[in-house]
Amino acid sequence: QIDLLRRTPSVWISRVCEVFGSRMWRADNYFYYAYAVGRWDPHCCPRYLRPEHYEALRSSAHRVALHHGPLASAAASRDDFTVASLLDSMDWMGDEQIAEQLAALLPHMAPAGRLFWRS
């Protein structure tokens, strides 16, 4: 984003105006809304925060395992990961680090496991 600003400030300014002028305030855009307002709104939030999904979350909470630390150490802790989300972590890694993280994780995924990342 900083490179975009340096190369073509008009594009960056246009994007900021679009986001803050219209996109952020759409009823279905909880990403921008929560960042700007600092809270979720009952009518503008992810599905998992809506009251009708609370019981499903509550009944499955025991299946969630959180880990704070290197992905490789989390991967080594079990061999049945069904879902792994690497979305934001890859934003700050070089290609070699990303390859190392995936190499550590993939052997520990369940056969039908899903992996999410951003390119």
WOQUIFEN-V82101 format. One record per residue. N is the residue number from 0. RES is the residue in one letter. SS is DSSP state (H for helix, E for strand, L for the rest). D_FIRST is the distance of its C-alpha to the first C-alpha in Angstrom with 2 decimals. Layout:
N,RES,SS,D_FIRST  N,RES,SS,D_FIRST
This chain:
0,Q,L,0.00  1,I,H,3.77  2,D,H,5.35  3,L,H,5.00  4,L,H,6.22  5,R,H,8.67  6,R,H,9.89  7,T,L,10.39  8,P,H,10.19  9,S,H,12.56  10,V,H,10.54  11,W,H,7.89  12,I,H,11.14  13,S,H,12.89  14,R,H,10.71  15,V,H,11.07  16,C,H,14.71  17,E,H,15.24  18,V,H,14.13  19,F,H,16.08  20,G,H,18.77  21,S,L,19.87  22,R,H,18.04  23,M,H,18.11  24,W,H,21.82  25,R,L,23.03  26,A,L,25.83  27,D,L,24.51  28,N,L,20.90  29,Y,H,21.48  30,F,H,17.94  31,Y,H,16.69  32,Y,H,20.24  33,A,H,20.74  34,Y,H,17.62  35,A,H,18.62  36,V,H,22.34  37,G,L,22.53  38,R,L,24.97  39,W,L,25.87  40,D,E,28.17  41,P,L,31.11  42,H,L,30.24  43,C,E,26.49  44,C,L,26.00  45,P,L,25.80  46,R,H,29.14  47,Y,H,30.06  48,L,H,30.24  49,R,L,32.63  50,P,H,36.27  51,E,H,37.60  52,H,H,35.68  53,Y,H,36.66  54,E,H,39.81  55,A,H,38.18  56,L,H,35.65  57,R,H,38.44  58,S,H,40.68  59,S,H,38.07  60,A,H,36.60  61,H,H,38.82  62,R,H,36.99  63,V,L,33.64  64,A,L,33.06  65,L,L,30.25  66,H,L,29.44  67,H,L,27.51  68,G,L,27.10  69,P,L,26.50  70,L,H,26.56  71,A,H,29.37  72,S,H,31.65  73,A,H,31.09  74,A,H,31.78  75,A,L,34.96  76,S,L,36.28  77,R,L,37.21  78,D,L,37.54  79,D,L,36.99  80,F,E,33.34  81,T,E,33.07  82,V,E,29.38  83,A,E,26.53  84,S,E,22.98  85,L,L,20.41  86,L,L,17.36  87,D,L,15.30  88,S,H,17.10  89,M,H,15.84  90,D,H,12.16  91,W,H,13.44  92,M,L,16.14  93,G,L,16.96  94,D,H,19.01  95,E,H,22.23  96,Q,H,21.60  97,I,H,20.75  98,A,H,23.96  99,E,H,25.94  100,Q,H,24.92  101,L,H,25.87  102,A,H,29.06  103,A,H,30.03  104,L,H,29.46  105,L,H,30.76  106,P,L,34.39  107,H,L,34.50  108,M,E,33.39  109,A,E,36.17  110,P,E,37.37  111,A,E,35.65  112,G,E,32.66  113,R,E,29.21  114,L,E,25.96  115,F,E,22.57  116,W,L,19.30  117,R,L,15.96  118,S,L,15.48
